[in-house]
Amino acid sequence: MTAKVVVACGSGVATSQTVASKVSRLLKEAKVDADVQAVDLKSVDRHLTDAAAYITIVRENKPRSVPVINGIAFLTGMGQDQELARLIEAIKSSGSN
């Protein structure tokens, strides 16, 4: 089964789409099978029910049921390798891959 990864920013349009496509490419290069979905912040909770990880572009202090990955790292490139490693670990430990 393919792991689901949710990416969210305020509107679910520009930034989250950019991060989602970059993360998809990076995961493909790492040979990790995942369905990366960009959503708006208002619908995040609904999408997280069966997700392996959540990549957020905005800072929020809300506890989540899945590992939360820093999406800013994928925008700036700073800390990207560490966040990608955390994401891959989350996907693998979710049992979806």
Contacts in CASP RR format, 6 or more apart in sequence:
PFRMAT RR
TARGET T0000
AUTHOR 0000-0000-0000
METHOD contacts of the structure
MODEL  1
MTAKVVVACGSGVATSQTVASKVSRLLKEAKVDADVQAVDLKSVDRHLTD
AAAYITIVRENKPRSVPVINGIAFLTGMGQDQELARLIEAIKSSGSN
1 96 0 8 1.000
2 33 0 8 1.000
2 34 0 8 1.000
2 35 0 8 1.000
2 96 0 8 1.000
2 97 0 8 1.000
3 32 0 8 1.000
3 33 0 8 1.000
3 34 0 8 1.000
3 35 0 8 1.000
3 52 0 8 1.000
3 53 0 8 1.000
3 91 0 8 1.000
3 94 0 8 1.000
3 95 0 8 1.000
3 96 0 8 1.000
3 97 0 8 1.000
4 34 0 8 1.000
4 35 0 8 1.000
4 37 0 8 1.000
4 47 0 8 1.000
4 50 0 8 1.000
4 51 0 8 1.000
4 52 0 8 1.000
4 96 0 8 1.000
5 23 0 8 1.000
5 27 0 8 1.000
5 34 0 8 1.000
5 35 0 8 1.000
5 36 0 8 1.000
5 37 0 8 1.000
5 51 0 8 1.000
5 52 0 8 1.000
5 53 0 8 1.000
5 54 0 8 1.000
5 55 0 8 1.000
5 87 0 8 1.000
5 91 0 8 1.000
6 37 0 8 1.000
6 39 0 8 1.000
6 44 0 8 1.000
6 47 0 8 1.000
6 48 0 8 1.000
6 51 0 8 1.000
6 53 0 8 1.000
6 54 0 8 1.000
6 55 0 8 1.000
7 16 0 8 1.000
7 19 0 8 1.000
7 20 0 8 1.000
7 23 0 8 1.000
7 36 0 8 1.000
7 37 0 8 1.000
7 38 0 8 1.000
7 39 0 8 1.000
7 54 0 8 1.000
7 55 0 8 1.000
7 56 0 8 1.000
7 57 0 8 1.000
7 71 0 8 1.000
8 16 0 8 1.000
8 38 0 8 1.000
8 39 0 8 1.000
8 40 0 8 1.000
8 41 0 8 1.000
8 44 0 8 1.000
8 47 0 8 1.000
8 54 0 8 1.000
8 55 0 8 1.000
8 56 0 8 1.000
8 57 0 8 1.000
8 58 0 8 1.000
9 15 0 8 1.000
9 16 0 8 1.000
9 19 0 8 1.000
9 38 0 8 1.000
9 40 0 8 1.000
9 41 0 8 1.000
9 56 0 8 1.000
9 57 0 8 1.000
9 58 0 8 1.000
10 16 0 8 1.000
10 40 0 8 1.000
10 41 0 8 1.000
10 57 0 8 1.000
10 58 0 8 1.000
11 40 0 8 1.000
11 41 0 8 1.000
12 38 0 8 1.000
12 39 0 8 1.000
12 40 0 8 1.000
12 41 0 8 1.000
13 38 0 8 1.000
13 40 0 8 1.000
15 57 0 8 1.000
15 75 0 8 1.000
16 38 0 8 1.000
16 39 0 8 1.000
16 40 0 8 1.000
16 57 0 8 1.000
17 38 0 8 1.000
18 75 0 8 1.000
19 38 0 8 1.000
19 55 0 8 1.000
19 57 0 8 1.000
19 71 0 8 1.000
19 74 0 8 1.000
19 75 0 8 1.000
20 36 0 8 1.000
20 37 0 8 1.000
20 38 0 8 1.000
20 55 0 8 1.000
21 36 0 8 1.000
22 74 0 8 1.000
23 36 0 8 1.000
23 55 0 8 1.000
23 74 0 8 1.000
23 84 0 8 1.000
23 87 0 8 1.000
24 34 0 8 1.000
24 36 0 8 1.000
26 74 0 8 1.000
26 84 0 8 1.000
27 33 0 8 1.000
27 34 0 8 1.000
27 36 0 8 1.000
27 87 0 8 1.000
27 88 0 8 1.000
27 91 0 8 1.000
30 84 0 8 1.000
30 88 0 8 1.000
32 88 0 8 1.000
32 91 0 8 1.000
32 92 0 8 1.000
32 97 0 8 1.000
33 97 0 8 1.000
34 52 0 8 1.000
34 91 0 8 1.000
34 96 0 8 1.000
34 97 0 8 1.000
37 47 0 8 1.000
39 47 0 8 1.000
41 58 0 8 1.000
44 54 0 8 1.000
48 54 0 8 1.000
48 64 0 8 1.000
48 65 0 8 1.000
48 66 0 8 1.000
51 66 0 8 1.000
52 66 0 8 1.000
52 67 0 8 1.000
52 90 0 8 1.000
52 91 0 8 1.000
52 94 0 8 1.000
52 95 0 8 1.000
52 96 0 8 1.000
52 97 0 8 1.000
53 66 0 8 1.000
53 67 0 8 1.000
53 68 0 8 1.000
53 69 0 8 1.000
53 87 0 8 1.000
53 90 0 8 1.000
53 91 0 8 1.000
53 94 0 8 1.000
54 64 0 8 1.000
54 66 0 8 1.000
54 67 0 8 1.000
54 68 0 8 1.000
54 69 0 8 1.000
55 68 0 8 1.000
55 69 0 8 1.000
55 70 0 8 1.000
55 71 0 8 1.000
55 74 0 8 1.000
55 87 0 8 1.000
56 68 0 8 1.000
56 69 0 8 1.000
56 70 0 8 1.000
56 71 0 8 1.000
57 71 0 8 1.000
57 72 0 8 1.000
57 75 0 8 1.000
66 90 0 8 1.000
66 94 0 8 1.000
67 86 0 8 1.000
67 87 0 8 1.000
67 89 0 8 1.000
67 90 0 8 1.000
69 83 0 8 1.000
69 86 0 8 1.000
69 87 0 8 1.000
69 90 0 8 1.000
70 79 0 8 1.000
70 83 0 8 1.000
71 83 0 8 1.000
73 79 0 8 1.000
73 80 0 8 1.000
73 82 0 8 1.000
73 83 0 8 1.000
74 80 0 8 1.000
74 83 0 8 1.000
74 84 0 8 1.000
91 97 0 8 1.000
END
